[in-house]
Each structure stands twice: as structure tokens, then as C-alpha cells.
Amino acid sequence: SGAMAERTQLKGFITYTLLLTSIIYPIVIWWGWSGNGILSYTDENGDGKSLVGPALKDFAGSGL
């Protein structure tokens, strides 16, 4: 990203990018969209509902 340009070495940037895209991003998106994560609640029928909308598969990569 532009915030890291000329402030880190390439090795640090690659490490940061891999960590963000392979660990942090999928966990946060699962919390929001799955209906089972932190950003969800149980409705009167006992079904898990997401606070940010219906449980979806995020194929487009847009996230929350």
C-alpha cells in the first residue's frame, strides 16, 4: 500500500501482505458474514444471524 511505500523493505512488505490476506482478512470476514462469528446474534428461532446482513459467500472479495 501507499502507506508502506519507501518505509519498509520488500521482505517486510511481503510478510505483511501475506499475513493480512491469509490470516487476518479471512477471520474478520468470517466474523461478519458467517452467522456464527463475533458479529452475529441468535434470533428467536435459534438461527445465527449476522449483524451486517445475511450470511453470504464473499466470492467478489469485497469484505464487510
PDB file of N, CA, C, O and CB in Angstrom:
ATOM      1  N   SER A   1       0.826  -1.188   0.000  1.00  0.00           N
ATOM      2  CA  SER A   1       0.000   0.000   0.000  1.00  0.00           C
ATOM      3  C   SER A   1       0.863   1.242   0.000  1.00  0.00           C
ATOM      4  O   SER A   1       2.068   1.167   0.241  1.00  0.00           O
ATOM      5  CB  SER A   1      -0.936   0.003   1.195  1.00  0.00           C
ATOM      6  N   GLY A   2       0.261   2.370  -0.266  1.00  0.00           N
ATOM      7  CA  GLY A   2       0.986   3.632  -0.311  1.00  0.00           C
ATOM      8  C   GLY A   2       1.550   4.046   1.032  1.00  0.00           C
ATOM      9  O   GLY A   2       2.571   4.732   1.091  1.00  0.00           O
ATOM     10  N   ALA A   3       0.896   3.636   2.116  1.00  0.00           N
ATOM     11  CA  ALA A   3       1.376   3.985   3.450  1.00  0.00           C
ATOM     12  C   ALA A   3       2.697   3.293   3.783  1.00  0.00           C
ATOM     13  O   ALA A   3       3.459   3.780   4.618  1.00  0.00           O
ATOM     14  CB  ALA A   3       0.330   3.623   4.490  1.00  0.00           C
ATOM     15  N   MET A   4       2.967   2.175   3.141  1.00  0.00           N
ATOM     16  CA  MET A   4       4.201   1.443   3.414  1.00  0.00           C
ATOM     17  C   MET A   4       5.289   1.718   2.375  1.00  0.00           C
ATOM     18  O   MET A   4       6.422   1.261   2.528  1.00  0.00           O
ATOM     19  CB  MET A   4       3.915  -0.042   3.468  1.00  0.00           C
ATOM     20  N   ALA A   5       4.956   2.453   1.335  1.00  0.00           N
ATOM     21  CA  ALA A   5       5.916   2.714   0.265  1.00  0.00           C
ATOM     22  C   ALA A   5       7.136   3.450   0.812  1.00  0.00           C
ATOM     23  O   ALA A   5       6.997   4.441   1.529  1.00  0.00           O
ATOM     24  CB  ALA A   5       5.261   3.531  -0.865  1.00  0.00           C
ATOM     25  N   GLU A   6       8.295   2.979   0.482  1.00  0.00           N
ATOM     26  CA  GLU A   6       9.589   3.529   0.859  1.00  0.00           C
ATOM     27  C   GLU A   6       9.832   3.568   2.362  1.00  0.00           C
ATOM     28  O   GLU A   6      10.765   4.229   2.817  1.00  0.00           O
ATOM     29  CB  GLU A   6       9.720   4.900   0.308  1.00  0.00           C
ATOM     30  N   ARG A   7       9.002   2.868   3.142  1.00  0.00           N
ATOM     31  CA  ARG A   7       9.203   2.830   4.591  1.00  0.00           C
ATOM     32  C   ARG A   7       9.627   1.461   5.076  1.00  0.00           C
ATOM     33  O   ARG A   7      10.158   1.332   6.179  1.00  0.00           O
ATOM     34  CB  ARG A   7       7.942   3.248   5.304  1.00  0.00           C
ATOM     35  N   THR A   8       9.404   0.448   4.277  1.00  0.00           N
ATOM     36  CA  THR A   8       9.795  -0.899   4.652  1.00  0.00           C
ATOM     37  C   THR A   8      10.571  -1.535   3.512  1.00  0.00           C
ATOM     38  O   THR A   8      10.519  -1.088   2.366  1.00  0.00           O
ATOM     39  CB  THR A   8       8.565  -1.750   5.018  1.00  0.00           C
ATOM     40  N   GLN A   9      11.285  -2.579   3.858  1.00  0.00           N
ATOM     41  CA  GLN A   9      11.955  -3.345   2.826  1.00  0.00           C
ATOM     42  C   GLN A   9      10.934  -4.264   2.160  1.00  0.00           C
ATOM     43  O   GLN A   9       9.852  -4.499   2.698  1.00  0.00           O
ATOM     44  CB  GLN A   9      13.142  -4.157   3.415  1.00  0.00           C
ATOM     45  N   LEU A  10      11.280  -4.769   1.007  1.00  0.00           N
ATOM     46  CA  LEU A  10      10.381  -5.637   0.263  1.00  0.00           C
ATOM     47  C   LEU A  10      10.005  -6.872   1.080  1.00  0.00           C
ATOM     48  O   LEU A  10       8.852  -7.304   1.048  1.00  0.00           O
ATOM     49  CB  LEU A  10      11.023  -6.054  -1.058  1.00  0.00           C
ATOM     50  N   LYS A  11      10.960  -7.443   1.809  1.00  0.00           N
ATOM     51  CA  LYS A  11      10.694  -8.618   2.627  1.00  0.00           C
ATOM     52  C   LYS A  11       9.622  -8.313   3.692  1.00  0.00           C
ATOM     53  O   LYS A  11       8.735  -9.135   3.925  1.00  0.00           O
ATOM     54  CB  LYS A  11      11.996  -9.104   3.297  1.00  0.00           C
ATOM     55  N   GLY A  12       9.700  -7.162   4.321  1.00  0.00           N
ATOM     56  CA  GLY A  12       8.702  -6.771   5.313  1.00  0.00           C
ATOM     57  C   GLY A  12       7.332  -6.557   4.688  1.00  0.00           C
ATOM     58  O   GLY A  12       6.315  -6.937   5.270  1.00  0.00           O
ATOM     59  N   PHE A  13       7.302  -5.951   3.507  1.00  0.00           N
ATOM     60  CA  PHE A  13       6.044  -5.720   2.812  1.00  0.00           C
ATOM     61  C   PHE A  13       5.385  -7.033   2.409  1.00  0.00           C
ATOM     62  O   PHE A  13       4.171  -7.184   2.552  1.00  0.00           O
ATOM     63  CB  PHE A  13       6.272  -4.850   1.585  1.00  0.00           C
ATOM     64  N   ILE A  14       6.163  -7.977   1.909  1.00  0.00           N
ATOM     65  CA  ILE A  14       5.626  -9.277   1.512  1.00  0.00           C
ATOM     66  C   ILE A  14       5.101 -10.023   2.735  1.00  0.00           C
ATOM     67  O   ILE A  14       4.032 -10.630   2.673  1.00  0.00           O
ATOM     68  CB  ILE A  14       6.704 -10.118   0.788  1.00  0.00           C
ATOM     69  N   THR A  15       5.834  -9.988   3.841  1.00  0.00           N
ATOM     70  CA  THR A  15       5.389 -10.638   5.068  1.00  0.00           C
ATOM     71  C   THR A  15       4.065 -10.043   5.553  1.00  0.00           C
ATOM     72  O   THR A  15       3.137 -10.774   5.901  1.00  0.00           O
ATOM     73  CB  THR A  15       6.461 -10.508   6.159  1.00  0.00           C
ATOM     74  N   TYR A  16       3.990  -8.722   5.572  1.00  0.00           N
ATOM     75  CA  TYR A  16       2.769  -8.031   5.986  1.00  0.00           C
ATOM     76  C   TYR A  16       1.594  -8.394   5.078  1.00  0.00           C
ATOM     77  O   TYR A  16       0.498  -8.669   5.565  1.00  0.00           O
ATOM     78  CB  TYR A  16       2.989  -6.512   5.980  1.00  0.00           C
ATOM     79  N   THR A  17       1.811  -8.398   3.785  1.00  0.00           N
ATOM     80  CA  THR A  17       0.755  -8.706   2.827  1.00  0.00           C
ATOM     81  C   THR A  17       0.258 -10.138   2.986  1.00  0.00           C
ATOM     82  O   THR A  17      -0.949 -10.380   2.975  1.00  0.00           O
ATOM     83  CB  THR A  17       1.251  -8.483   1.405  1.00  0.00           C
ATOM     84  N   LEU A  18       1.165 -11.074   3.133  1.00  0.00           N
ATOM     85  CA  LEU A  18       0.777 -12.474   3.328  1.00  0.00           C
ATOM     86  C   LEU A  18       0.009 -12.669   4.632  1.00  0.00           C
ATOM     87  O   LEU A  18      -0.983 -13.398   4.654  1.00  0.00           O
ATOM     88  CB  LEU A  18       2.014 -13.372   3.317  1.00  0.00           C
ATOM     89  N   LEU A  19       0.443 -12.039   5.704  1.00  0.00           N
ATOM     90  CA  LEU A  19      -0.243 -12.141   6.982  1.00  0.00           C
ATOM     91  C   LEU A  19      -1.643 -11.562   6.894  1.00  0.00           C
ATOM     92  O   LEU A  19      -2.601 -12.170   7.370  1.00  0.00           O
ATOM     93  CB  LEU A  19       0.550 -11.432   8.070  1.00  0.00           C
ATOM     94  N   LEU A  20      -1.765 -10.398   6.290  1.00  0.00           N
ATOM     95  CA  LEU A  20      -3.060  -9.738   6.190  1.00  0.00           C
ATOM     96  C   LEU A  20      -4.039 -10.524   5.331  1.00  0.00           C
ATOM     97  O   LEU A  20      -5.193 -10.706   5.717  1.00  0.00           O
ATOM     98  CB  LEU A  20      -2.889  -8.347   5.629  1.00  0.00           C
ATOM     99  N   THR A  21      -3.594 -10.988   4.176  1.00  0.00           N
ATOM    100  CA  THR A  21      -4.508 -11.637   3.237  1.00  0.00           C
ATOM    101  C   THR A  21      -4.774 -13.109   3.536  1.00  0.00           C
ATOM    102  O   THR A  21      -5.794 -13.640   3.095  1.00  0.00           O
ATOM    103  CB  THR A  21      -3.964 -11.515   1.858  1.00  0.00           C
ATOM    104  N   SER A  22      -3.897 -13.781   4.264  1.00  0.00           N
ATOM    105  CA  SER A  22      -4.107 -15.204   4.505  1.00  0.00           C
ATOM    106  C   SER A  22      -4.636 -15.515   5.898  1.00  0.00           C
ATOM    107  O   SER A  22      -5.203 -16.587   6.108  1.00  0.00           O
ATOM    108  CB  SER A  22      -2.829 -15.940   4.289  1.00  0.00           C
ATOM    109  N   ILE A  23      -4.467 -14.610   6.853  1.00  0.00           N
ATOM    110  CA  ILE A  23      -4.908 -14.893   8.216  1.00  0.00           C
ATOM    111  C   ILE A  23      -5.927 -13.874   8.707  1.00  0.00           C
ATOM    112  O   ILE A  23      -7.046 -14.246   9.060  1.00  0.00           O
ATOM    113  CB  ILE A  23      -3.716 -14.921   9.154  1.00  0.00           C
ATOM    114  N   ILE A  24      -5.566 -12.619   8.736  1.00  0.00           N
ATOM    115  CA  ILE A  24      -6.416 -11.594   9.340  1.00  0.00           C
ATOM    116  C   ILE A  24      -7.696 -11.377   8.536  1.00  0.00           C
ATOM    117  O   ILE A  24      -8.785 -11.428   9.107  1.00  0.00           O
ATOM    118  CB  ILE A  24      -5.650 -10.281   9.461  1.00  0.00           C
ATOM    119  N   TYR A  25      -7.597 -11.141   7.253  1.00  0.00           N
ATOM    120  CA  TYR A  25      -8.774 -10.848   6.425  1.00  0.00           C
ATOM    121  C   TYR A  25      -9.822 -11.962   6.460  1.00  0.00           C
ATOM    122  O   TYR A  25     -10.993 -11.661   6.690  1.00  0.00           O
ATOM    123  CB  TYR A  25      -8.344 -10.608   4.992  1.00  0.00           C
ATOM    124  N   PRO A  26      -9.467 -13.227   6.245  1.00  0.00           N
ATOM    125  CA  PRO A  26     -10.493 -14.281   6.272  1.00  0.00           C
ATOM    126  C   PRO A  26     -11.187 -14.418   7.628  1.00  0.00           C
ATOM    127  O   PRO A  26     -12.381 -14.713   7.673  1.00  0.00           O
ATOM    128  CB  PRO A  26      -9.869 -15.606   5.899  1.00  0.00           C
ATOM    129  N   ILE A  27     -10.473 -14.213   8.723  1.00  0.00           N
ATOM    130  CA  ILE A  27     -11.077 -14.330  10.051  1.00  0.00           C
ATOM    131  C   ILE A  27     -12.091 -13.218  10.272  1.00  0.00           C
ATOM    132  O   ILE A  27     -13.205 -13.485  10.725  1.00  0.00           O
ATOM    133  CB  ILE A  27      -9.995 -14.290  11.146  1.00  0.00           C
ATOM    134  N   VAL A  28     -11.734 -11.989   9.966  1.00  0.00           N
ATOM    135  CA  VAL A  28     -12.645 -10.862  10.172  1.00  0.00           C
ATOM    136  C   VAL A  28     -13.873 -10.987   9.281  1.00  0.00           C
ATOM    137  O   VAL A  28     -14.984 -10.708   9.730  1.00  0.00           O
ATOM    138  CB  VAL A  28     -11.929  -9.533   9.898  1.00  0.00           C
ATOM    139  N   ILE A  29     -13.701 -11.395   8.043  1.00  0.00           N
ATOM    140  CA  ILE A  29     -14.839 -11.553   7.144  1.00  0.00           C
ATOM    141  C   ILE A  29     -15.736 -12.690   7.615  1.00  0.00           C
ATOM    142  O   ILE A  29     -16.957 -12.577   7.509  1.00  0.00           O
ATOM    143  CB  ILE A  29     -14.362 -11.811   5.709  1.00  0.00           C
ATOM    144  N   TRP A  30     -15.176 -13.779   8.128  1.00  0.00           N
ATOM    145  CA  TRP A  30     -15.992 -14.869   8.665  1.00  0.00           C
ATOM    146  C   TRP A  30     -16.816 -14.379   9.847  1.00  0.00           C
ATOM    147  O   TRP A  30     -17.986 -14.738   9.971  1.00  0.00           O
ATOM    148  CB  TRP A  30     -15.106 -16.056   9.088  1.00  0.00           C
ATOM    149  N   TRP A  31     -16.213 -13.549  10.732  1.00  0.00           N
ATOM    150  CA  TRP A  31     -16.949 -12.991  11.869  1.00  0.00           C
ATOM    151  C   TRP A  31     -18.184 -12.245  11.391  1.00  0.00           C
ATOM    152  O   TRP A  31     -19.243 -12.328  12.013  1.00  0.00           O
ATOM    153  CB  TRP A  31     -16.050 -12.054  12.691  1.00  0.00           C
ATOM    154  N   GLY A  32     -18.054 -11.521  10.295  1.00  0.00           N
ATOM    155  CA  GLY A  32     -19.151 -10.694   9.828  1.00  0.00           C
ATOM    156  C   GLY A  32     -20.214 -11.423   9.040  1.00  0.00           C
ATOM    157  O   GLY A  32     -21.402 -11.188   9.260  1.00  0.00           O
ATOM    158  N   TRP A  33     -19.832 -12.298   8.130  1.00  0.00           N
ATOM    159  CA  TRP A  33     -20.799 -12.862   7.190  1.00  0.00           C
ATOM    160  C   TRP A  33     -21.305 -14.248   7.531  1.00  0.00           C
ATOM    161  O   TRP A  33     -22.335 -14.653   6.993  1.00  0.00           O
ATOM    162  CB  TRP A  33     -20.205 -12.902   5.858  1.00  0.00           C
ATOM    163  N   SER A  34     -20.643 -14.991   8.386  1.00  0.00           N
ATOM    164  CA  SER A  34     -20.991 -16.405   8.554  1.00  0.00           C
ATOM    165  C   SER A  34     -22.281 -16.658   9.326  1.00  0.00           C
ATOM    166  O   SER A  34     -22.941 -17.672   9.102  1.00  0.00           O
ATOM    167  CB  SER A  34     -19.878 -17.103   9.244  1.00  0.00           C
ATOM    168  N   GLY A  35     -22.648 -15.764  10.222  1.00  0.00           N
ATOM    169  CA  GLY A  35     -23.772 -16.030  11.108  1.00  0.00           C
ATOM    170  C   GLY A  35     -23.360 -16.804  12.339  1.00  0.00           C
ATOM    171  O   GLY A  35     -24.198 -17.096  13.192  1.00  0.00           O
ATOM    172  N   ASN A  36     -22.079 -17.146  12.451  1.00  0.00           N
ATOM    173  CA  ASN A  36     -21.558 -17.877  13.615  1.00  0.00           C
ATOM    174  C   ASN A  36     -20.451 -17.131  14.335  1.00  0.00           C
ATOM    175  O   ASN A  36     -19.994 -17.582  15.385  1.00  0.00           O
ATOM    176  CB  ASN A  36     -21.047 -19.229  13.187  1.00  0.00           C
ATOM    177  N   GLY A  37     -20.014 -16.020  13.809  1.00  0.00           N
ATOM    178  CA  GLY A  37     -18.874 -15.313  14.367  1.00  0.00           C
ATOM    179  C   GLY A  37     -19.250 -14.287  15.430  1.00  0.00           C
ATOM    180  O   GLY A  37     -20.377 -14.269  15.925  1.00  0.00           O
ATOM    181  N   ILE A  38     -18.295 -13.441  15.770  1.00  0.00           N
ATOM    182  CA  ILE A  38     -18.467 -12.418  16.798  1.00  0.00           C
ATOM    183  C   ILE A  38     -19.541 -11.410  16.401  1.00  0.00           C
ATOM    184  O   ILE A  38     -20.270 -10.926  17.266  1.00  0.00           O
ATOM    185  CB  ILE A  38     -17.144 -11.699  17.057  1.00  0.00           C
ATOM    186  N   LEU A  39     -19.654 -11.086  15.129  1.00  0.00           N
ATOM    187  CA  LEU A  39     -20.610 -10.091  14.662  1.00  0.00           C
ATOM    188  C   LEU A  39     -21.948 -10.729  14.306  1.00  0.00           C
ATOM    189  O   LEU A  39     -22.534 -10.412  13.271  1.00  0.00           O
ATOM    190  CB  LEU A  39     -20.049  -9.347  13.459  1.00  0.00           C
ATOM    191  N   SER A  40     -22.428 -11.622  15.156  1.00  0.00           N
ATOM    192  CA  SER A  40     -23.700 -12.276  14.883  1.00  0.00           C
ATOM    193  C   SER A  40     -24.501 -12.403  16.170  1.00  0.00           C
ATOM    194  O   SER A  40     -23.980 -12.195  17.266  1.00  0.00           O
ATOM    195  CB  SER A  40     -23.479 -13.661  14.244  1.00  0.00           C
ATOM    196  N   TYR A  41     -25.760 -12.743  16.021  1.00  0.00           N
ATOM    197  CA  TYR A  41     -26.649 -12.957  17.155  1.00  0.00           C
ATOM    198  C   TYR A  41     -27.575 -14.121  16.818  1.00  0.00           C
ATOM    199  O   TYR A  41     -27.652 -14.541  15.663  1.00  0.00           O
ATOM    200  CB  TYR A  41     -27.464 -11.663  17.494  1.00  0.00           C
ATOM    201  N   THR A  42     -28.267 -14.635  17.803  1.00  0.00           N
ATOM    202  CA  THR A  42     -29.222 -15.720  17.604  1.00  0.00           C
ATOM    203  C   THR A  42     -30.630 -15.142  17.628  1.00  0.00           C
ATOM    204  O   THR A  42     -31.006 -14.462  18.582  1.00  0.00           O
ATOM    205  CB  THR A  42     -29.055 -16.826  18.690  1.00  0.00           C
ATOM    206  N   ASP A  43     -31.410 -15.408  16.584  1.00  0.00           N
ATOM    207  CA  ASP A  43     -32.780 -14.890  16.528  1.00  0.00           C
ATOM    208  C   ASP A  43     -33.728 -15.765  17.352  1.00  0.00           C
ATOM    209  O   ASP A  43     -33.303 -16.728  17.991  1.00  0.00           O
ATOM    210  CB  ASP A  43     -33.267 -14.812  15.067  1.00  0.00           C
ATOM    211  N   GLU A  44     -35.008 -15.418  17.329  1.00  0.00           N
ATOM    212  CA  GLU A  44     -36.000 -16.141  18.140  1.00  0.00           C
ATOM    213  C   GLU A  44     -36.160 -17.596  17.736  1.00  0.00           C
ATOM    214  O   GLU A  44     -36.643 -18.397  18.537  1.00  0.00           O
ATOM    215  CB  GLU A  44     -37.335 -15.455  18.046  1.00  0.00           C
ATOM    216  N   ASN A  45     -35.771 -17.966  16.515  1.00  0.00           N
ATOM    217  CA  ASN A  45     -35.862 -19.354  16.047  1.00  0.00           C
ATOM    218  C   ASN A  45     -34.601 -20.160  16.358  1.00  0.00           C
ATOM    219  O   ASN A  45     -34.541 -21.357  16.074  1.00  0.00           O
ATOM    220  CB  ASN A  45     -36.125 -19.379  14.551  1.00  0.00           C
ATOM    221  N   GLY A  46     -33.599 -19.507  16.940  1.00  0.00           N
ATOM    222  CA  GLY A  46     -32.350 -20.187  17.257  1.00  0.00           C
ATOM    223  C   GLY A  46     -31.346 -20.194  16.125  1.00  0.00           C
ATOM    224  O   GLY A  46     -30.314 -20.859  16.215  1.00  0.00           O
ATOM    225  N   ASP A  47     -31.636 -19.456  15.049  1.00  0.00           N
ATOM    226  CA  ASP A  47     -30.710 -19.382  13.915  1.00  0.00           C
ATOM    227  C   ASP A  47     -29.706 -18.251  14.124  1.00  0.00           C
ATOM    228  O   ASP A  47     -30.055 -17.194  14.650  1.00  0.00           O
ATOM    229  CB  ASP A  47     -31.483 -19.176  12.590  1.00  0.00           C
ATOM    230  N   GLY A  48     -28.472 -18.474  13.715  1.00  0.00           N
ATOM    231  CA  GLY A  48     -27.458 -17.437  13.785  1.00  0.00           C
ATOM    232  C   GLY A  48     -27.666 -16.423  12.669  1.00  0.00           C
ATOM    233  O   GLY A  48     -27.776 -16.795  11.501  1.00  0.00           O
ATOM    234  N   LYS A  49     -27.719 -15.157  13.021  1.00  0.00           N
ATOM    235  CA  LYS A  49     -27.891 -14.069  12.062  1.00  0.00           C
ATOM    236  C   LYS A  49     -26.713 -13.120  12.171  1.00  0.00           C
ATOM    237  O   LYS A  49     -26.228 -12.849  13.269  1.00  0.00           O
ATOM    238  CB  LYS A  49     -29.225 -13.317  12.300  1.00  0.00           C
ATOM    239  N   SER A  50     -26.259 -12.624  11.055  1.00  0.00           N
ATOM    240  CA  SER A  50     -25.154 -11.684  11.031  1.00  0.00           C
ATOM    241  C   SER A  50     -25.655 -10.273  11.269  1.00  0.00           C
ATOM    242  O   SER A  50     -26.724  -9.906  10.781  1.00  0.00           O
ATOM    243  CB  SER A  50     -24.405 -11.767   9.704  1.00  0.00           C
ATOM    244  N   LEU A  51     -24.900  -9.474  12.013  1.00  0.00           N
ATOM    245  CA  LEU A  51     -25.263  -8.080  12.256  1.00  0.00           C
ATOM    246  C   LEU A  51     -25.127  -7.225  11.006  1.00  0.00           C
ATOM    247  O   LEU A  51     -25.757  -6.172  10.914  1.00  0.00           O
ATOM    248  CB  LEU A  51     -24.406  -7.506  13.362  1.00  0.00           C
ATOM    249  N   VAL A  52     -24.321  -7.652  10.044  1.00  0.00           N
ATOM    250  CA  VAL A  52     -24.059  -6.837   8.855  1.00  0.00           C
ATOM    251  C   VAL A  52     -24.854  -7.282   7.639  1.00  0.00           C
ATOM    252  O   VAL A  52     -24.663  -6.738   6.551  1.00  0.00           O
ATOM    253  CB  VAL A  52     -22.595  -6.870   8.527  1.00  0.00           C
ATOM    254  N   GLY A  53     -25.731  -8.247   7.793  1.00  0.00           N
ATOM    255  CA  GLY A  53     -26.542  -8.695   6.672  1.00  0.00           C
ATOM    256  C   GLY A  53     -26.693 -10.206   6.678  1.00  0.00           C
ATOM    257  O   GLY A  53     -26.286 -10.871   7.630  1.00  0.00           O
ATOM    258  N   PRO A  54     -27.272 -10.743   5.629  1.00  0.00           N
ATOM    259  CA  PRO A  54     -27.473 -12.200   5.582  1.00  0.00           C
ATOM    260  C   PRO A  54     -26.148 -12.936   5.428  1.00  0.00           C
ATOM    261  O   PRO A  54     -25.168 -12.374   4.939  1.00  0.00           O
ATOM    262  CB  PRO A  54     -28.413 -12.575   4.426  1.00  0.00           C
ATOM    263  N   ALA A  55     -26.129 -14.188   5.848  1.00  0.00           N
ATOM    264  CA  ALA A  55     -24.932 -14.990   5.683  1.00  0.00           C
ATOM    265  C   ALA A  55     -24.668 -15.177   4.198  1.00  0.00           C
ATOM    266  O   ALA A  55     -25.519 -15.691   3.472  1.00  0.00           O
ATOM    267  CB  ALA A  55     -25.072 -16.355   6.399  1.00  0.00           C
ATOM    268  N   LEU A  56     -23.514 -14.769   3.753  1.00  0.00           N
ATOM    269  CA  LEU A  56     -23.173 -14.796   2.331  1.00  0.00           C
ATOM    270  C   LEU A  56     -21.818 -15.440   2.108  1.00  0.00           C
ATOM    271  O   LEU A  56     -20.991 -15.503   3.018  1.00  0.00           O
ATOM    272  CB  LEU A  56     -23.181 -13.384   1.750  1.00  0.00           C
ATOM    273  N   LYS A  57     -21.601 -15.908   0.916  1.00  0.00           N
ATOM    274  CA  LYS A  57     -20.273 -16.315   0.478  1.00  0.00           C
ATOM    275  C   LYS A  57     -19.696 -15.116  -0.277  1.00  0.00           C
ATOM    276  O   LYS A  57     -20.302 -14.623  -1.229  1.00  0.00           O
ATOM    277  CB  LYS A  57     -20.316 -17.631  -0.427  1.00  0.00           C
ATOM    278  N   ASP A  58     -18.531 -14.658   0.151  1.00  0.00           N
ATOM    279  CA  ASP A  58     -17.934 -13.464  -0.415  1.00  0.00           C
ATOM    280  C   ASP A  58     -17.002 -13.840  -1.564  1.00  0.00           C
ATOM    281  O   ASP A  58     -15.784 -13.880  -1.390  1.00  0.00           O
ATOM    282  CB  ASP A  58     -17.175 -12.676   0.664  1.00  0.00           C
ATOM    283  N   PHE A  59     -17.569 -14.114  -2.731  1.00  0.00           N
ATOM    284  CA  PHE A  59     -16.758 -14.502  -3.887  1.00  0.00           C
ATOM    285  C   PHE A  59     -16.101 -13.308  -4.561  1.00  0.00           C
ATOM    286  O   PHE A  59     -15.086 -13.471  -5.237  1.00  0.00           O
ATOM    287  CB  PHE A  59     -17.611 -15.244  -4.893  1.00  0.00           C
ATOM    288  N   ALA A  60     -16.656 -12.110  -4.391  1.00  0.00           N
ATOM    289  CA  ALA A  60     -16.118 -10.934  -5.059  1.00  0.00           C
ATOM    290  C   ALA A  60     -14.940 -10.322  -4.317  1.00  0.00           C
ATOM    291  O   ALA A  60     -14.206  -9.521  -4.897  1.00  0.00           O
ATOM    292  CB  ALA A  60     -17.196  -9.906  -5.223  1.00  0.00           C
ATOM    293  N   GLY A  61     -14.740 -10.674  -3.059  1.00  0.00           N
ATOM    294  CA  GLY A  61     -13.618 -10.149  -2.302  1.00  0.00           C
ATOM    295  C   GLY A  61     -13.858  -8.783  -1.699  1.00  0.00           C
ATOM    296  O   GLY A  61     -12.905  -8.105  -1.315  1.00  0.00           O
ATOM    297  N   SER A  62     -15.098  -8.367  -1.608  1.00  0.00           N
ATOM    298  CA  SER A  62     -15.378  -7.022  -1.112  1.00  0.00           C
ATOM    299  C   SER A  62     -15.326  -6.930   0.399  1.00  0.00           C
ATOM    300  O   SER A  62     -15.088  -5.846   0.932  1.00  0.00           O
ATOM    301  CB  SER A  62     -16.722  -6.569  -1.592  1.00  0.00           C
ATOM    302  N   GLY A  63     -15.534  -7.999   1.091  1.00  0.00           N
ATOM    303  CA  GLY A  63     -15.482  -7.971   2.545  1.00  0.00           C
ATOM    304  C   GLY A  63     -16.741  -7.432   3.159  1.00  0.00           C
ATOM    305  O   GLY A  63     -17.837  -7.633   2.635  1.00  0.00           O
ATOM    306  N   LEU A  64     -16.590  -6.747   4.268  1.00  0.00           N
ATOM    307  CA  LEU A  64     -17.754  -6.244   5.008  1.00  0.00           C
ATOM    308  C   LEU A  64     -18.273  -4.989   4.389  1.00  0.00           C
ATOM    309  O   LEU A  64     -19.251  -4.419   4.875  1.00  0.00           O
ATOM    310  CB  LEU A  64     -17.411  -5.993   6.462  1.00  0.00           C
TER     311      LEU A  64
END
